[in-house]
């Protein structure tokens, strides 16, 4: 069982079946904030009580053996295609690094794969970007990609090119370390899709012919002799080549969290463009003397660490499960990232996370930092595809606003001018 939180954001529109998102409303340079009503505060107080009780229950972590921090070999090598390298960014604090090393030791190397059989032809004037917490195998990634390619989520316009920013994906590999002195291992999370066919992210990427950049954050439980060992973390999958790979280890709060960033390049009618994309997953809580930081300060510290590692790239998209389950005034990580990604449009109102016992929150977020003339919008997808989180689907339009009034091109775009 995983630590059961993730939370907040602010207004747009729901994607229902093959409905197209409505006209974009975006004023460059603005940073929208939501208005809280008394009713909202009362509801949030109920959530914070539930969240605090869950925090007190804790999340099981196993230490395989006491001892000094082990050698963190997970950063030394990359299972990769020729010529690919990953740049690592670590927190400055020694205590953070020692704790991160204990969590890093029992996981495997990052994985980088190139897309197969998908040539980039013609102008690419818009791009779909999906952010999704896939619940460690519980989400049906193959069905989601099938719906994207069939145009089920974009008004019947099939998508040839898109990028997936994923959290809580897993890799199954018998070659992962079986035991490491001093290592830290969380409890196993094992979501199973409705099909019953639980596949890891490496296998799925190969089957779908997608580029993959995967970096494990932690081991996925103690290895079971009858099954391959697993680790879990964040990934970027894309129909386009990935470059400029970065692994950003966030300041330690409760578990090791590694954000992954990559750059894609395209060419549209207005020339060449590039876009940095980041998938991040913040902690649900803080531990030890920092336990009160669970209410929001810990996630703010991780957001600051994330921004330092990204080094101010423009244009850029950051998305993921921020686990902002607390009261909105305490969740300053969202306000902090909006301030540094000022082209972020107003967010969907609907909850993005829910449990079978009625707890639901808006946990997943997308942030945009775009140059003049670029446009972006995003909405929640209704179908959870077997996960406990809804995907978020964004459209990014490089170039100028006149693209919004142009007829759909071969690549397609659900953007339409206002009537």
C-alpha positions as CSV (number, residue, x, y, z in Angstrom):
1,X,0.0,0.0,0.0
2,X,1.4,3.4,-0.9
3,X,1.2,6.6,1.1
4,X,-2.3,7.7,0.1
5,X,-2.2,11.4,-0.8
6,X,-2.0,13.9,-3.7
7,X,-4.0,17.3,-4.1
8,X,-4.7,20.9,-5.3
9,X,-5.0,23.2,-8.4
10,X,-7.6,25.8,-10.0
11,X,-10.6,26.3,-13.3
12,X,-11.0,25.0,-17.0
13,X,-13.1,22.2,-18.7
14,X,-13.5,18.5,-18.6
15,X,-12.6,16.3,-21.6
16,X,-15.5,13.9,-22.0
17,X,-15.0,11.1,-24.5
18,X,-13.9,12.9,-27.7
19,X,-15.0,16.4,-26.7
20,X,-12.7,19.1,-27.7
21,X,-11.4,21.6,-25.1
22,X,-13.0,25.0,-25.4
23,X,-11.4,28.3,-26.6
24,X,-8.2,29.2,-24.8
25,X,-8.3,32.2,-22.4
26,X,-4.7,33.1,-21.6
27,X,-3.2,36.5,-20.8
28,X,0.6,36.3,-21.1
29,X,2.4,37.2,-17.9
30,X,-0.5,36.4,-15.5
31,X,-0.4,33.9,-12.7
32,X,-3.9,32.9,-11.8
33,X,-4.9,32.1,-8.2
34,X,-8.1,30.5,-7.0
35,X,-10.6,32.2,-4.7
36,X,-11.4,30.2,-1.6
37,X,-14.9,30.2,-0.2
38,X,-15.9,29.4,3.4
39,X,-17.4,26.1,2.1
40,X,-14.1,25.3,0.4
41,X,-12.2,25.9,3.6
42,X,-14.5,23.6,5.6
43,X,-14.1,20.9,3.0
44,X,-10.3,21.4,3.0
45,X,-10.3,21.2,6.8
46,X,-11.9,17.7,6.5
47,X,-9.3,16.7,4.0
48,X,-6.4,17.9,6.2
49,X,-7.8,16.0,9.2
50,X,-8.0,12.8,7.1
51,X,-4.5,13.5,5.7
52,X,-3.0,14.1,9.2
53,X,-4.5,10.8,10.4
54,X,-2.9,9.0,7.5
55,X,0.4,10.7,8.2
56,X,0.3,9.4,11.7
57,X,-0.1,5.9,10.4
58,X,3.1,6.3,8.4
59,X,4.3,4.4,5.4
60,X,6.3,1.2,5.9
61,X,10.0,1.4,5.0
62,X,12.4,-1.5,5.4
63,X,16.1,-1.1,6.1
64,X,17.8,-4.2,4.7
65,X,20.7,-3.8,7.2
66,X,22.0,-1.1,9.5
67,X,25.3,0.4,8.6
68,X,26.9,3.4,6.8
69,X,25.3,4.9,3.7
70,X,26.0,2.5,0.8
71,X,27.6,3.3,-2.4
72,X,25.0,4.8,-4.7
73,X,25.8,3.0,-8.0
74,X,22.5,3.8,-9.5
75,X,24.0,7.1,-10.8
76,X,27.0,5.5,-12.3
77,X,25.7,3.9,-15.4
78,X,22.8,4.2,-17.8
79,X,21.1,1.4,-19.8
80,X,21.0,3.5,-22.9
81,X,21.3,4.0,-26.6
82,X,24.7,4.9,-28.0
83,X,25.7,8.5,-27.3
84,X,23.1,9.3,-24.7
85,X,24.1,10.7,-21.3
86,X,22.2,11.9,-18.3
87,X,23.1,15.0,-16.3
88,X,22.5,14.5,-12.5
89,X,21.6,17.3,-10.2
90,X,21.7,16.7,-6.4
91,X,20.8,18.8,-3.4
92,X,23.7,20.7,-1.7
93,X,23.0,19.6,1.8
94,X,25.2,16.7,3.0
95,X,22.3,15.2,5.1
96,X,20.0,15.1,2.1
97,X,22.7,13.4,0.0
98,X,23.4,10.7,2.6
99,X,19.7,9.8,2.9
100,X,19.2,9.8,-0.9
101,X,22.2,7.4,-1.2
102,X,20.4,4.9,1.0
103,X,17.3,4.9,-1.2
104,X,19.3,5.0,-4.4
105,X,21.5,2.0,-3.6
106,X,19.0,-0.8,-4.3
107,X,17.6,0.5,-7.6
108,X,18.9,0.0,-11.1
109,X,20.3,2.4,-13.7
110,X,18.2,4.8,-15.8
111,X,16.8,3.5,-19.1
112,X,16.9,5.4,-22.4
113,X,15.3,4.0,-25.5
114,X,14.8,5.6,-29.0
115,X,11.4,5.5,-30.7
116,X,11.1,3.1,-33.6
117,X,9.3,3.5,-36.9
118,X,8.0,7.0,-36.3
119,X,9.5,9.5,-38.7
120,X,8.8,13.2,-38.1
121,X,7.4,14.4,-41.4
122,X,5.7,17.7,-42.2
123,X,5.1,20.7,-40.0
124,X,4.6,20.1,-36.3
125,X,2.7,23.2,-35.2
126,X,1.2,21.9,-32.0
127,X,2.0,19.2,-29.5
128,X,-0.1,17.2,-27.0
129,X,1.5,16.7,-23.6
130,X,-0.1,14.3,-21.1
131,X,0.8,14.1,-17.4
132,X,-0.3,11.0,-15.5
133,X,0.4,9.1,-12.3
134,X,-0.1,5.6,-13.5
135,X,-0.2,3.8,-10.1
136,X,2.7,1.4,-10.5
137,X,1.3,-0.8,-13.2
138,X,-2.4,-0.2,-12.4
139,X,-2.9,2.3,-15.2
140,X,-3.5,0.9,-18.7
141,X,-0.9,2.9,-20.6
142,X,-1.4,0.9,-23.8
143,X,-5.1,1.9,-23.9
144,X,-4.3,5.5,-23.2
145,X,-1.8,5.7,-26.1
146,X,-4.3,3.9,-28.3
147,X,-7.0,6.5,-27.5
148,X,-4.5,9.3,-28.3
149,X,-3.6,7.8,-31.6
150,X,-7.2,7.2,-32.5
151,X,-8.3,10.8,-31.6
152,X,-10.6,9.7,-28.8
153,X,-9.5,12.5,-26.6
154,X,-9.0,15.2,-29.2
155,X,-12.3,15.5,-31.0
156,X,-11.6,12.8,-33.5
157,X,-8.3,14.2,-34.6
158,X,-5.7,11.4,-34.4
159,X,-2.4,12.3,-32.8
160,X,0.8,11.2,-34.5
161,X,3.1,12.9,-32.1
162,X,2.7,13.4,-28.3
163,X,4.7,13.3,-25.1
164,X,3.8,11.5,-21.9
165,X,5.1,12.7,-18.5
166,X,4.5,9.8,-16.2
167,X,4.8,9.3,-12.4
168,X,4.7,6.0,-10.5
169,X,5.9,3.8,-13.3
170,X,7.8,0.6,-12.6
171,X,10.6,-1.5,-14.1
172,X,10.8,-5.2,-13.5
173,X,14.3,-6.7,-13.9
174,X,15.9,-9.7,-12.3
175,X,19.3,-7.9,-12.5
176,X,18.3,-5.3,-9.9
177,X,20.3,-5.6,-6.6
178,X,18.9,-8.2,-4.3
179,X,20.4,-6.9,-1.1
180,X,22.5,-3.8,-0.2
181,X,23.8,-3.0,3.3
182,X,22.2,0.1,4.7
183,X,19.7,0.5,1.9
184,X,16.2,1.8,2.4
185,X,13.2,0.0,0.7
186,X,9.6,1.1,0.8
187,X,6.6,-1.2,0.8
188,X,5.6,-2.7,-2.5
189,X,2.9,-1.0,-4.6
190,X,1.4,-3.3,-7.2
191,X,-1.5,-1.8,-9.2
192,X,-3.1,-4.2,-11.7
193,X,-5.1,-2.9,-14.8
194,X,-8.5,-4.3,-15.6
195,X,-6.9,-6.4,-18.3
196,X,-4.9,-8.2,-15.6
197,X,-1.8,-7.8,-17.8
198,X,0.6,-5.7,-15.6
199,X,3.5,-4.6,-17.7
200,X,6.5,-2.5,-16.8
201,X,7.4,0.8,-18.5
202,X,10.3,-0.5,-20.5
203,X,8.3,-3.4,-22.0
204,X,5.4,-1.0,-22.8
205,X,7.6,1.6,-24.5
206,X,9.2,-1.0,-26.7
207,X,5.8,-2.5,-27.7
208,X,4.4,1.0,-28.5
209,X,7.6,2.1,-30.4
210,X,8.0,5.2,-28.1
211,X,11.2,7.0,-27.0
212,X,11.7,6.4,-23.2
213,X,13.6,8.1,-20.5
214,X,13.1,6.4,-17.1
215,X,14.8,7.1,-13.8
216,X,13.9,5.0,-10.8
217,X,13.4,6.9,-7.5
218,X,13.2,3.9,-5.2
219,X,12.9,0.1,-5.0
220,X,9.4,-1.2,-5.3
221,X,9.3,-3.4,-2.2
222,X,11.5,-6.3,-1.2
223,X,12.1,-8.8,-4.0
224,X,9.9,-11.8,-4.1
225,X,11.7,-15.0,-5.2
226,X,9.0,-16.0,-7.7
227,X,9.0,-12.6,-9.5
228,X,11.6,-10.2,-10.9
229,X,12.7,-7.4,-8.6
230,X,11.2,-4.0,-9.3
231,X,12.0,-0.3,-8.9
232,X,9.7,2.6,-9.5
233,X,10.0,6.3,-10.5
234,X,9.2,8.8,-13.2
235,X,9.5,8.6,-17.0
236,X,9.0,10.5,-20.2
237,X,7.7,8.7,-23.2
238,X,7.5,10.3,-26.6
239,X,7.0,9.8,-30.3
240,X,9.8,12.3,-30.8
241,X,13.5,11.9,-30.0
242,X,14.5,13.0,-26.5
243,X,17.7,14.9,-25.7
244,X,19.2,17.0,-22.9
245,X,18.3,14.4,-20.3
246,X,18.4,15.5,-16.7
247,X,17.8,13.6,-13.4
248,X,17.0,16.0,-10.6
249,X,17.1,14.5,-7.1
250,X,14.9,16.6,-4.9
251,X,15.7,17.6,-1.3
252,X,14.9,14.6,1.0
253,X,11.6,14.7,2.9
254,X,10.4,11.1,3.3
255,X,11.4,9.2,0.2
256,X,13.9,9.6,-2.6
257,X,12.2,11.6,-5.4
258,X,13.9,12.1,-8.8
259,X,12.3,14.4,-11.4
260,X,13.2,13.7,-15.0
261,X,13.6,16.3,-17.7
262,X,14.2,16.0,-21.5
263,X,14.1,18.3,-24.5
264,X,12.2,17.7,-27.7
265,X,12.6,19.6,-31.0
266,X,10.2,20.2,-33.8
267,X,9.8,22.3,-36.9
268,X,6.6,24.2,-37.8
269,X,5.6,26.7,-40.3
270,X,7.3,29.4,-38.3
271,X,10.6,27.6,-38.0
272,X,12.4,25.3,-35.6
273,X,11.4,25.1,-31.9
274,X,12.4,23.2,-28.8
275,X,10.6,22.5,-25.5
276,X,11.9,21.2,-22.2
277,X,9.5,18.8,-20.4
278,X,9.7,17.6,-16.8
279,X,7.9,14.9,-14.9
280,X,7.9,15.4,-11.1
281,X,6.4,13.6,-8.1
282,X,6.7,15.4,-4.7
283,X,6.5,13.7,-1.3
284,X,3.3,13.2,0.6
285,X,4.9,14.0,3.9
286,X,8.1,14.9,5.8
287,X,9.7,12.8,8.5
288,X,11.6,13.2,11.8
289,X,12.1,16.7,13.0
290,X,10.5,18.0,9.8
291,X,7.1,16.3,10.3
292,X,5.2,19.6,10.4
293,X,6.6,20.3,7.0
294,X,4.2,17.6,5.8
295,X,1.5,20.3,5.6
296,X,3.2,22.0,2.7
297,X,6.7,23.4,3.6
298,X,8.4,20.1,2.5
299,X,6.9,20.2,-0.9
300,X,7.8,23.9,-1.3
301,X,11.4,22.9,-0.5
302,X,11.3,20.2,-3.1
303,X,9.8,22.6,-5.7
304,X,12.7,25.0,-5.1
305,X,15.2,22.2,-5.6
306,X,13.4,21.2,-8.8
307,X,13.6,24.7,-10.2
308,X,17.3,24.9,-9.3
309,X,18.0,21.7,-11.3
310,X,16.0,22.9,-14.3
311,X,18.2,26.0,-14.6
312,X,15.6,28.3,-16.1
313,X,15.1,26.8,-19.5
314,X,12.6,28.5,-21.8
315,X,10.2,27.2,-23.2
316,X,9.5,24.7,-20.5
317,X,6.6,22.5,-19.1
318,X,6.7,21.0,-15.6
319,X,4.0,18.6,-14.7
320,X,3.2,15.8,-12.2
321,X,1.7,14.6,-9.0
322,X,2.6,17.3,-6.4
323,X,0.8,15.6,-3.6
324,X,-0.6,18.9,-2.4
325,X,-3.3,17.5,-0.1
326,X,-3.2,20.2,2.6
327,X,-5.0,23.5,2.8
328,X,-4.3,25.7,-0.2
329,X,-2.6,28.6,1.8
330,X,-0.1,26.0,3.2
331,X,0.7,24.5,-0.2
332,X,3.0,27.2,-1.4
333,X,4.8,24.9,-3.9
334,X,1.9,25.5,-6.4
335,X,2.1,29.3,-6.0
336,X,5.9,29.1,-6.2
337,X,5.9,27.2,-9.5
338,X,3.2,29.3,-11.0
339,X,5.2,32.4,-10.3
340,X,8.2,30.9,-12.1
341,X,6.0,29.5,-15.0
342,X,3.9,32.7,-15.6
343,X,2.2,31.4,-18.8
344,X,0.4,28.7,-16.8
345,X,-3.3,28.8,-17.7
346,X,-6.1,28.4,-15.2
347,X,-6.2,24.8,-14.0
348,X,-9.2,22.4,-14.1
349,X,-11.5,22.5,-11.1
350,X,-12.2,18.7,-11.0
351,X,-10.4,16.4,-8.6
352,X,-7.6,14.4,-10.2
353,X,-7.2,11.8,-7.5
354,X,-9.7,9.7,-5.7
355,X,-10.0,6.5,-3.6
356,X,-12.7,3.9,-3.3
357,X,-13.7,5.3,0.1
358,X,-14.6,8.8,-1.0
359,X,-11.4,10.8,-0.5
360,X,-10.7,13.0,-3.6
361,X,-8.4,15.9,-4.3
362,X,-6.9,17.9,-7.1
363,X,-3.4,16.6,-6.8
364,X,-1.9,16.9,-10.3
365,X,-0.7,20.1,-11.9
366,X,0.9,21.5,-15.1
367,X,3.0,24.6,-15.3
368,X,4.1,26.5,-18.5
369,X,6.9,29.0,-19.1
370,X,6.6,30.0,-22.8
371,X,8.0,32.8,-25.0
372,X,5.9,35.4,-26.6
373,X,3.5,34.0,-29.2
374,X,3.3,30.5,-27.7
375,X,0.1,29.3,-26.3
376,X,-1.0,26.5,-23.9
377,X,-4.1,25.1,-22.4
378,X,-4.9,21.9,-20.4
379,X,-7.8,19.9,-19.1
380,X,-8.6,16.8,-17.1
381,X,-9.4,13.5,-18.9
382,X,-12.4,11.8,-17.4
383,X,-11.1,8.2,-17.8
384,X,-8.6,7.2,-15.2
385,X,-7.5,4.2,-17.3
386,X,-7.2,2.0,-14.2
387,X,-5.1,4.3,-12.1
388,X,-6.2,6.3,-9.0
389,X,-5.3,9.5,-10.9
390,X,-6.9,11.1,-13.9
391,X,-4.5,12.1,-16.8
392,X,-4.1,15.8,-17.6
393,X,-4.0,16.6,-21.3
394,X,-2.3,19.8,-22.5
395,X,-1.8,21.4,-25.9
396,X,1.2,23.6,-26.6
397,X,1.3,25.7,-29.7
398,X,4.7,27.1,-30.6
399,X,4.9,30.2,-32.7
400,X,2.1,32.8,-33.0
401,X,-1.5,33.1,-32.1
402,X,-2.5,33.0,-35.7
403,X,-2.2,29.2,-35.4
404,X,-5.4,29.2,-33.4
405,X,-7.4,30.4,-36.3
406,X,-5.8,28.2,-39.0
407,X,-7.6,25.1,-40.2
408,X,-6.4,21.8,-38.7
409,X,-3.2,20.4,-40.3
410,X,-2.1,16.9,-40.8
411,X,-0.9,16.6,-37.3
412,X,-4.2,18.1,-36.0
413,X,-4.9,20.3,-33.1
414,X,-8.1,20.8,-31.1
415,X,-7.4,24.5,-30.7
416,X,-10.2,26.6,-32.3
417,X,-10.7,30.3,-32.4
418,X,-13.3,31.9,-30.2
419,X,-16.7,32.3,-32.0
